[in-house]
Amino acid sequence: MKAPTQKGRNEIKYFIEPAMVQALLDYSRAHIIHDEYALKMPDFRYTVRSLYYDSPNLDFYWEKIDGLKVRRKLRIRTYNTRDENSVAFLEIKRRYGTAVVKERAKYSFDEIARLMSSPEHIWLSYQESTDGSLVLGKWIDNIIRWNLEPTMLVVYEREAYVGRFKDENNTRLTIDYDVRVRVTDSVDHMFAEENLTHVVSNLCILELKYNQFMPKWMRGLVQEFGLTQRSISKYCMGIDEGIFKN
């Protein structure tokens, strides 16, 4: 996998105690506002649902565990609860150290379920994605090349903020709560709530994101609260809990 021609987005993660959240937000308040999706929710949090694909040998899992600096993930992401307007995104996420390059294409959830029922038969000039067929084509290529299949559903509650002042750095701060996982082999299970297992329920995950440089206020936040950067993968936590622990 070649390095990207453009620098990817930086995503830095930390485990934090729930008791720290309010103080962290108070420190950051002059620089952030809720993102547009959080503003629509009564408690300013929305549910993120990600279905990760992997090979039968869990190659993507082992790339992370082995510490490969260049690696990828394929996932389907949707949000909240199911209704007739539910949408889903095909996402290809490539990581180069701390930099991330993500491609995504938006579909109705029903269309995603139909497409993924037999992805090897999809015609690659398919045009019904609102973002065109390029991401879909890459998805199918990866599925066939690596023999990928649905593996792990990861669900959590997200409180999301964006930079108060819009610029090319595109800063973002998210806090993820109540991470829960389930081994699954079907897109049809993405909105299921039964049989989910809680992981790191006593901790939250803080993520700081930016395009070009970590702004001064983020550096101050890390120093003020003594935060330690961690290599955190919800997918790997799910595999550890749902497959290897059992």
C-alpha positions as protocol buffer text, in pm:
chain_id: "A"
residue {
  index: 1
  type: MET
  ca { x: 0 y: 0 z: 0 }
}
residue {
  index: 2
  type: LYS
  ca { x: 160 y: 325 z: -112 }
}
residue {
  index: 3
  type: ALA
  ca { x: 170 y: 634 z: 106 }
}
residue {
  index: 4
  type: PRO
  ca { x: -89 y: 901 z: 20 }
}
residue {
  index: 5
  type: THR
  ca { x: 7 y: 1186 z: -207 }
}
residue {
  index: 6
  type: GLN
  ca { x: -154 y: 1429 z: 38 }
}
residue {
  index: 7
  type: LYS
  ca { x: -102 y: 1437 z: 413 }
}
residue {
  index: 8
  type: GLY
  ca { x: -378 y: 1259 z: 600 }
}
residue {
  index: 9
  type: ARG
  ca { x: -578 y: 1381 z: 894 }
}
residue {
  index: 10
  type: ASN
  ca { x: -425 y: 1340 z: 1241 }
}
residue {
  index: 11
  type: GLU
  ca { x: -627 y: 1149 z: 1500 }
}
residue {
  index: 12
  type: ILE
  ca { x: -486 y: 1128 z: 1855 }
}
residue {
  index: 13
  type: LYS
  ca { x: -663 y: 917 z: 2120 }
}
residue {
  index: 14
  type: TYR
  ca { x: -664 y: 908 z: 2500 }
}
residue {
  index: 15
  type: PHE
  ca { x: -844 y: 711 z: 2769 }
}
residue {
  index: 16
  type: ILE
  ca { x: -1004 y: 943 z: 3025 }
}
residue {
  index: 17
  type: GLU
  ca { x: -1206 y: 899 z: 3342 }
}
residue {
  index: 18
  type: PRO
  ca { x: -1575 y: 1000 z: 3314 }
}
residue {
  index: 19
  type: ALA
  ca { x: -1521 y: 1238 z: 3606 }
}
residue {
  index: 20
  type: MET
  ca { x: -1274 y: 1436 z: 3392 }
}
residue {
  index: 21
  type: VAL
  ca { x: -1515 y: 1508 z: 3106 }
}
residue {
  index: 22
  type: GLN
  ca { x: -1677 y: 1824 z: 3237 }
}
residue {
  index: 23
  type: ALA
  ca { x: -1346 y: 1985 z: 3331 }
}
residue {
  index: 24
  type: LEU
  ca { x: -1201 y: 1897 z: 2990 }
}
residue {
  index: 25
  type: LEU
  ca { x: -1498 y: 2054 z: 2814 }
}
residue {
  index: 26
  type: ASP
  ca { x: -1488 y: 2363 z: 3035 }
}
residue {
  index: 27
  type: TYR
  ca { x: -1120 y: 2408 z: 2945 }
}
residue {
  index: 28
  type: SER
  ca { x: -1199 y: 2371 z: 2571 }
}
residue {
  index: 29
  type: ARG
  ca { x: -1527 y: 2564 z: 2557 }
}
residue {
  index: 30
  type: ALA
  ca { x: -1381 y: 2884 z: 2410 }
}
residue {
  index: 31
  type: HIS
  ca { x: -1256 y: 2687 z: 2109 }
}
residue {
  index: 32
  type: ILE
  ca { x: -1532 y: 2435 z: 2031 }
}
residue {
  index: 33
  type: ILE
  ca { x: -1903 y: 2405 z: 1961 }
}
residue {
  index: 34
  type: HIS
  ca { x: -2124 y: 2098 z: 1921 }
}
residue {
  index: 35
  type: ASP
  ca { x: -2120 y: 1953 z: 1572 }
}
residue {
  index: 36
  type: GLU
  ca { x: -2437 y: 1980 z: 1364 }
}
residue {
  index: 37
  type: TYR
  ca { x: -2549 y: 1622 z: 1432 }
}
residue {
  index: 38
  type: ALA
  ca { x: -2502 y: 1645 z: 1809 }
}
residue {
  index: 39
  type: LEU
  ca { x: -2714 y: 1961 z: 1813 }
}
residue {
  index: 40
  type: LYS
  ca { x: -3011 y: 1758 z: 1687 }
}
residue {
  index: 41
  type: MET
  ca { x: -2999 y: 1518 z: 1983 }
}
residue {
  index: 42
  type: PRO
  ca { x: -3162 y: 1591 z: 2322 }
}
residue {
  index: 43
  type: ASP
  ca { x: -2846 y: 1507 z: 2519 }
}
residue {
  index: 44
  type: PHE
  ca { x: -2605 y: 1619 z: 2243 }
}
residue {
  index: 45
  type: ARG
  ca { x: -2491 y: 1259 z: 2190 }
}
residue {
  index: 46
  type: TYR
  ca { x: -2561 y: 1025 z: 1902 }
}
residue {
  index: 47
  type: THR
  ca { x: -2511 y: 652 z: 1861 }
}
residue {
  index: 48
  type: VAL
  ca { x: -2238 y: 538 z: 1623 }
}
residue {
  index: 49
  type: ARG
  ca { x: -2265 y: 187 z: 1475 }
}
residue {
  index: 50
  type: SER
  ca { x: -1970 y: 43 z: 1283 }
}
residue {
  index: 51
  type: LEU
  ca { x: -1956 y: -299 z: 1120 }
}
residue {
  index: 52
  type: TYR
  ca { x: -1595 y: -399 z: 1053 }
}
residue {
  index: 53
  type: TYR
  ca { x: -1489 y: -638 z: 779 }
}
residue {
  index: 54
  type: ASP
  ca { x: -1186 y: -863 z: 808 }
}
residue {
  index: 55
  type: SER
  ca { x: -1039 y: -1177 z: 655 }
}
residue {
  index: 56
  type: PRO
  ca { x: -1100 y: -1525 z: 803 }
}
residue {
  index: 57
  type: ASN
  ca { x: -748 y: -1500 z: 953 }
}
residue {
  index: 58
  type: LEU
  ca { x: -821 y: -1153 z: 1096 }
}
residue {
  index: 59
  type: ASP
  ca { x: -539 y: -993 z: 897 }
}
residue {
  index: 60
  type: PHE
  ca { x: -651 y: -636 z: 970 }
}
residue {
  index: 61
  type: TYR
  ca { x: -667 y: -714 z: 1344 }
}
residue {
  index: 62
  type: TRP
  ca { x: -312 y: -856 z: 1344 }
}
residue {
  index: 63
  type: GLU
  ca { x: -177 y: -562 z: 1146 }
}
residue {
  index: 64
  type: LYS
  ca { x: -289 y: -339 z: 1432 }
}
residue {
  index: 65
  type: ILE
  ca { x: -163 y: -571 z: 1706 }
}
residue {
  index: 66
  type: ASP
  ca { x: 173 y: -607 z: 1532 }
}
residue {
  index: 67
  type: GLY
  ca { x: 207 y: -230 z: 1517 }
}
residue {
  index: 68
  type: LEU
  ca { x: 221 y: -184 z: 1141 }
}
residue {
  index: 69
  type: LYS
  ca { x: 247 y: 187 z: 1072 }
}
residue {
  index: 70
  type: VAL
  ca { x: 67 y: 153 z: 739 }
}
residue {
  index: 71
  type: ARG
  ca { x: -263 y: -35 z: 757 }
}
residue {
  index: 72
  type: ARG
  ca { x: -629 y: -19 z: 658 }
}
residue {
  index: 73
  type: LYS
  ca { x: -982 y: -82 z: 784 }
}
residue {
  index: 74
  type: LEU
  ca { x: -1304 y: -139 z: 595 }
}
residue {
  index: 75
  type: ARG
  ca { x: -1628 y: -70 z: 771 }
}
residue {
  index: 76
  type: ILE
  ca { x: -1991 y: 22 z: 724 }
}
residue {
  index: 77
  type: ARG
  ca { x: -2107 y: 303 z: 950 }
}
residue {
  index: 78
  type: THR
  ca { x: -2456 y: 414 z: 1041 }
}
residue {
  index: 79
  type: TYR
  ca { x: -2612 y: 607 z: 1328 }
}
residue {
  index: 80
  type: ASN
  ca { x: -2878 y: 604 z: 1600 }
}
residue {
  index: 81
  type: THR
  ca { x: -3180 y: 375 z: 1550 }
}
residue {
  index: 82
  type: ARG
  ca { x: -3338 y: 232 z: 1238 }
}
residue {
  index: 83
  type: ASP
  ca { x: -3609 y: 418 z: 1046 }
}
residue {
  index: 84
  type: GLU
  ca { x: -3717 y: 453 z: 683 }
}
residue {
  index: 85
  type: ASN
  ca { x: -3465 y: 735 z: 629 }
}
residue {
  index: 86
  type: SER
  ca { x: -3162 y: 556 z: 771 }
}
residue {
  index: 87
  type: VAL
  ca { x: -2844 y: 599 z: 571 }
}
residue {
  index: 88
  type: ALA
  ca { x: -2511 y: 417 z: 589 }
}
residue {
  index: 89
  type: PHE
  ca { x: -2159 y: 486 z: 469 }
}
residue {
  index: 90
  type: LEU
  ca { x: -1905 y: 257 z: 311 }
}
residue {
  index: 91
  type: GLU
  ca { x: -1571 y: 365 z: 458 }
}
residue {
  index: 92
  type: ILE
  ca { x: -1213 y: 276 z: 371 }
}
residue {
  index: 93
  type: LYS
  ca { x: -979 y: 407 z: 638 }
}
residue {
  index: 94
  type: ARG
  ca { x: -604 y: 399 z: 581 }
}
residue {
  index: 95
  type: ARG
  ca { x: -361 y: 488 z: 855 }
}
residue {
  index: 96
  type: TYR
  ca { x: -4 y: 609 z: 806 }
}
residue {
  index: 97
  type: GLY
  ca { x: 133 y: 649 z: 1158 }
}
residue {
  index: 98
  type: THR
  ca { x: -95 y: 906 z: 1326 }
}
residue {
  index: 99
  type: ALA
  ca { x: -225 y: 1033 z: 990 }
}
residue {
  index: 100
  type: VAL
  ca { x: -552 y: 895 z: 855 }
}
residue {
  index: 101
  type: VAL
  ca { x: -693 y: 907 z: 503 }
}
residue {
  index: 102
  type: LYS
  ca { x: -1060 y: 815 z: 483 }
}
residue {
  index: 103
  type: GLU
  ca { x: -1283 y: 759 z: 181 }
}
residue {
  index: 104
  type: ARG
  ca { x: -1657 y: 718 z: 222 }
}
residue {
  index: 105
  type: ALA
  ca { x: -1970 y: 687 z: 11 }
}
residue {
  index: 106
  type: LYS
  ca { x: -2327 y: 741 z: 129 }
}
residue {
  index: 107
  type: TYR
  ca { x: -2621 y: 511 z: 57 }
}
residue {
  index: 108
  type: SER
  ca { x: -2959 y: 433 z: 206 }
}
residue {
  index: 109
  type: PHE
  ca { x: -2924 y: 158 z: 465 }
}
residue {
  index: 110
  type: ASP
  ca { x: -3158 y: -65 z: 268 }
}
residue {
  index: 111
  type: GLU
  ca { x: -2933 y: -28 z: -36 }
}
residue {
  index: 112
  type: ILE
  ca { x: -2624 y: -114 z: 167 }
}
residue {
  index: 113
  type: ALA
  ca { x: -2793 y: -428 z: 299 }
}
residue {
  index: 114
  type: ARG
  ca { x: -2887 y: -530 z: -55 }
}
residue {
  index: 115
  type: LEU
  ca { x: -2543 y: -462 z: -199 }
}
residue {
  index: 116
  type: MET
  ca { x: -2357 y: -643 z: 77 }
}
residue {
  index: 117
  type: SER
  ca { x: -2577 y: -953 z: 55 }
}
residue {
  index: 118
  type: SER
  ca { x: -2368 y: -1060 z: -248 }
}
residue {
  index: 119
  type: PRO
  ca { x: -2090 y: -802 z: -298 }
}
residue {
  index: 120
  type: GLU
  ca { x: -1893 y: -1021 z: -537 }
}
residue {
  index: 121
  type: HIS
  ca { x: -2174 y: -981 z: -792 }
}
residue {
  index: 122
  type: ILE
  ca { x: -2194 y: -602 z: -788 }
}
residue {
  index: 123
  type: TRP
  ca { x: -2140 y: -431 z: -1121 }
}
residue {
  index: 124
  type: LEU
  ca { x: -1857 y: -185 z: -1061 }
}
residue {
  index: 125
  type: SER
  ca { x: -2008 y: 95 z: -1269 }
}
residue {
  index: 126
  type: TYR
  ca { x: -2293 y: 113 z: -1019 }
}
residue {
  index: 127
  type: GLN
  ca { x: -2404 y: 478 z: -1000 }
}
residue {
  index: 128
  type: GLU
  ca { x: -2663 y: 504 z: -723 }
}
residue {
  index: 129
  type: SER
  ca { x: -2422 y: 619 z: -454 }
}
residue {
  index: 130
  type: THR
  ca { x: -2456 y: 992 z: -394 }
}
residue {
  index: 131
  type: ASP
  ca { x: -2076 y: 1004 z: -410 }
}
residue {
  index: 132
  type: GLY
  ca { x: -2034 y: 791 z: -723 }
}
residue {
  index: 133
  type: SER
  ca { x: -1904 y: 438 z: -756 }
}
residue {
  index: 134
  type: LEU
  ca { x: -1530 y: 480 z: -691 }
}
residue {
  index: 135
  type: VAL
  ca { x: -1540 y: 386 z: -321 }
}
residue {
  index: 136
  type: LEU
  ca { x: -1774 y: 97 z: -392 }
}
residue {
  index: 137
  type: GLY
  ca { x: -1533 y: -33 z: -655 }
}
residue {
  index: 138
  type: LYS
  ca { x: -1245 y: -20 z: -407 }
}
residue {
  index: 139
  type: TRP
  ca { x: -1461 y: -195 z: -149 }
}
residue {
  index: 140
  type: ILE
  ca { x: -1540 y: -482 z: -380 }
}
residue {
  index: 141
  type: ASP
  ca { x: -1178 y: -510 z: -488 }
}
residue {
  index: 142
  type: ASN
  ca { x: -1071 y: -543 z: -122 }
}
residue {
  index: 143
  type: ILE
  ca { x: -1347 y: -793 z: -42 }
}
residue {
  index: 144
  type: ILE
  ca { x: -1247 y: -1018 z: -329 }
}
residue {
  index: 145
  type: ARG
  ca { x: -870 y: -972 z: -286 }
}
residue {
  index: 146
  type: TRP
  ca { x: -865 y: -1040 z: 91 }
}
residue {
  index: 147
  type: ASN
  ca { x: -1176 y: -1260 z: 117 }
}
residue {
  index: 148
  type: LEU
  ca { x: -1327 y: -1011 z: 361 }
}
residue {
  index: 149
  type: GLU
  ca { x: -1647 y: -1072 z: 555 }
}
residue {
  index: 150
  type: PRO
  ca { x: -1849 y: -898 z: 828 }
}
residue {
  index: 151
  type: THR
  ca { x: -1672 y: -966 z: 1157 }
}
residue {
  index: 152
  type: MET
  ca { x: -1740 y: -726 z: 1443 }
}
residue {
  index: 153
  type: LEU
  ca { x: -2011 y: -472 z: 1528 }
}
residue {
  index: 154
  type: VAL
  ca { x: -1894 y: -183 z: 1747 }
}
residue {
  index: 155
  type: VAL
  ca { x: -2151 y: 55 z: 1901 }
}
residue {
  index: 156
  type: TYR
  ca { x: -2097 y: 358 z: 2125 }
}
residue {
  index: 157
  type: GLU
  ca { x: -2237 y: 697 z: 2220 }
}
residue {
  index: 158
  type: ARG
  ca { x: -2049 y: 998 z: 2084 }
}
residue {
  index: 159
  type: GLU
  ca { x: -2037 y: 1358 z: 2205 }
}
residue {
  index: 160
  type: ALA
  ca { x: -1881 y: 1554 z: 1920 }
}
residue {
  index: 161
  type: TYR
  ca { x: -1745 y: 1906 z: 1886 }
}
residue {
  index: 162
  type: VAL
  ca { x: -1591 y: 2104 z: 1602 }
}
residue {
  index: 163
  type: GLY
  ca { x: -1370 y: 2410 z: 1606 }
}
residue {
  index: 164
  type: ARG
  ca { x: -1557 y: 2729 z: 1685 }
}
residue {
  index: 165
  type: PHE
  ca { x: -1363 y: 2909 z: 1412 }
}
residue {
  index: 166
  type: LYS
  ca { x: -1360 y: 2732 z: 1076 }
}
residue {
  index: 167
  type: ASP
  ca { x: -1025 y: 2706 z: 902 }
}
residue {
  index: 168
  type: GLU
  ca { x: -818 y: 2459 z: 701 }
}
residue {
  index: 169
  type: ASN
  ca { x: -702 y: 2281 z: 1018 }
}
residue {
  index: 170
  type: ASN
  ca { x: -1059 y: 2154 z: 1070 }
}
residue {
  index: 171
  type: THR
  ca { x: -1020 y: 2071 z: 1439 }
}
residue {
  index: 172
  type: ARG
  ca { x: -1255 y: 1825 z: 1606 }
}
residue {
  index: 173
  type: LEU
  ca { x: -1292 y: 1685 z: 1957 }
}
residue {
  index: 174
  type: THR
  ca { x: -1498 y: 1375 z: 2033 }
}
residue {
  index: 175
  type: ILE
  ca { x: -1573 y: 1181 z: 2350 }
}
residue {
  index: 176
  type: ASP
  ca { x: -1700 y: 824 z: 2314 }
}
residue {
  index: 177
  type: TYR
  ca { x: -1896 y: 653 z: 2591 }
}
residue {
  index: 178
  type: ASP
  ca { x: -2022 y: 303 z: 2661 }
}
residue {
  index: 179
  type: VAL
  ca { x: -1838 y: 106 z: 2392 }
}
residue {
  index: 180
  type: ARG
  ca { x: -2010 y: -225 z: 2325 }
}
residue {
  index: 181
  type: VAL
  ca { x: -1939 y: -500 z: 2076 }
}
residue {
  index: 182
  type: ARG
  ca { x: -2083 y: -807 z: 1913 }
}
residue {
  index: 183
  type: VAL
  ca { x: -1943 y: -1070 z: 1677 }
}
residue {
  index: 184
  type: THR
  ca { x: -2164 y: -1066 z: 1370 }
}
residue {
  index: 185
  type: ASP
  ca { x: -2169 y: -1193 z: 1013 }
}
residue {
  index: 186
  type: SER
  ca { x: -2441 y: -974 z: 863 }
}
residue {
  index: 187
  type: VAL
  ca { x: -2522 y: -612 z: 785 }
}
residue {
  index: 188
  type: ASP
  ca { x: -2876 y: -692 z: 902 }
}
residue {
  index: 189
  type: HIS
  ca { x: -2753 y: -689 z: 1264 }
}
residue {
  index: 190
  type: MET
  ca { x: -2625 y: -330 z: 1262 }
}
residue {
  index: 191
  type: PHE
  ca { x: -2917 y: -188 z: 1459 }
}
residue {
  index: 192
  type: ALA
  ca { x: -2941 y: -479 z: 1702 }
}
residue {
  index: 193
  type: GLU
  ca { x: -2909 y: -398 z: 2071 }
}
residue {
  index: 194
  type: GLU
  ca { x: -2926 y: -752 z: 2204 }
}
residue {
  index: 195
  type: ASN
  ca { x: -2611 y: -957 z: 2274 }
}
residue {
  index: 196
  type: LEU
  ca { x: -2386 y: -652 z: 2291 }
}
residue {
  index: 197
  type: THR
  ca { x: -2096 y: -681 z: 2538 }
}
residue {
  index: 198
  type: HIS
  ca { x: -1964 y: -371 z: 2714 }
}
residue {
  index: 199
  type: VAL
  ca { x: -1590 y: -301 z: 2700 }
}
residue {
  index: 200
  type: VAL
  ca { x: -1395 y: -35 z: 2894 }
}
residue {
  index: 201
  type: SER
  ca { x: -1725 y: 72 z: 3050 }
}
residue {
  index: 202
  type: ASN
  ca { x: -1536 y: 257 z: 3325 }
}
residue {
  index: 203
  type: LEU
  ca { x: -1350 y: 481 z: 3078 }
}
residue {
  index: 204
  type: CYS
  ca { x: -1427 y: 722 z: 2795 }
}
residue {
  index: 205
  type: ILE
  ca { x: -1223 y: 771 z: 2479 }
}
residue {
  index: 206
  type: LEU
  ca { x: -1116 y: 1125 z: 2395 }
}
residue {
  index: 207
  type: GLU
  ca { x: -1007 y: 1190 z: 2039 }
}
residue {
  index: 208
  type: LEU
  ca { x: -841 y: 1506 z: 1909 }
}
residue {
  index: 209
  type: LYS
  ca { x: -844 y: 1551 z: 1531 }
}
residue {
  index: 210
  type: TYR
  ca { x: -682 y: 1809 z: 1307 }
}
residue {
  index: 211
  type: ASN
  ca { x: -552 y: 1839 z: 952 }
}
residue {
  index: 212
  type: GLN
  ca { x: -217 y: 2016 z: 973 }
}
residue {
  index: 213
  type: PHE
  ca { x: -103 y: 2090 z: 1328 }
}
residue {
  index: 214
  type: MET
  ca { x: -227 y: 2041 z: 1683 }
}
residue {
  index: 215
  type: PRO
  ca { x: -354 y: 2385 z: 1790 }
}
residue {
  index: 216
  type: LYS
  ca { x: -214 y: 2552 z: 2097 }
}
residue {
  index: 217
  type: TRP
  ca { x: -531 y: 2498 z: 2300 }
}
residue {
  index: 218
  type: MET
  ca { x: -523 y: 2123 z: 2233 }
}
residue {
  index: 219
  type: ARG
  ca { x: -159 y: 2105 z: 2342 }
}
residue {
  index: 220
  type: GLY
  ca { x: -257 y: 2298 z: 2653 }
}
residue {
  index: 221
  type: LEU
  ca { x: -543 y: 2055 z: 2718 }
}
residue {
  index: 222
  type: VAL
  ca { x: -309 y: 1755 z: 2700 }
}
residue {
  index: 223
  type: GLN
  ca { x: -60 y: 1919 z: 2936 }
}
residue {
  index: 224
  type: GLU
  ca { x: -318 y: 2056 z: 3181 }
}
residue {
  index: 225
  type: PHE
  ca { x: -481 y: 1717 z: 3237 }
}
residue {
  index: 226
  type: GLY
  ca { x: -169 y: 1504 z: 3203 }
}
residue {
  index: 227
  type: LEU
  ca { x: -313 y: 1301 z: 2915 }
}
residue {
  index: 228
  type: THR
  ca { x: -114 y: 1013 z: 2769 }
}
residue {
  index: 229
  type: GLN
  ca { x: -161 y: 927 z: 2404 }
}
residue {
  index: 230
  type: ARG
  ca { x: -275 y: 568 z: 2352 }
}
residue {
  index: 231
  type: SER
  ca { x: -309 y: 338 z: 2054 }
}
residue {
  index: 232
  type: ILE
  ca { x: -681 y: 259 z: 2088 }
}
residue {
  index: 233
  type: SER
  ca { x: -879 y: 42 z: 1849 }
}
residue {
  index: 234
  type: LYS
  ca { x: -1241 y: -27 z: 1932 }
}
residue {
  index: 235
  type: TYR
  ca { x: -1236 y: -299 z: 1668 }
}
residue {
  index: 236
  type: CYS
  ca { x: -941 y: -476 z: 1831 }
}
residue {
  index: 237
  type: MET
  ca { x: -1105 y: -447 z: 2173 }
}
residue {
  index: 238
  type: GLY
  ca { x: -1411 y: -610 z: 2019 }
}
residue {
  index: 239
  type: ILE
  ca { x: -1207 y: -898 z: 1875 }
}
residue {
  index: 240
  type: ASP
  ca { x: -1030 y: -948 z: 2208 }
}
residue {
  index: 241
  type: GLU
  ca { x: -1360 y: -956 z: 2396 }
}
residue {
  index: 242
  type: GLY
  ca { x: -1582 y: -1132 z: 2146 }
}
residue {
  index: 243
  type: ILE
  ca { x: -1348 y: -1390 z: 1995 }
}
residue {
  index: 244
  type: PHE
  ca { x: -1025 y: -1448 z: 2187 }
}
residue {
  index: 245
  type: LYS
  ca { x: -1171 y: -1417 z: 2538 }
}
residue {
  index: 246
  type: ASN
  ca { x: -1425 y: -1685 z: 2445 }
}
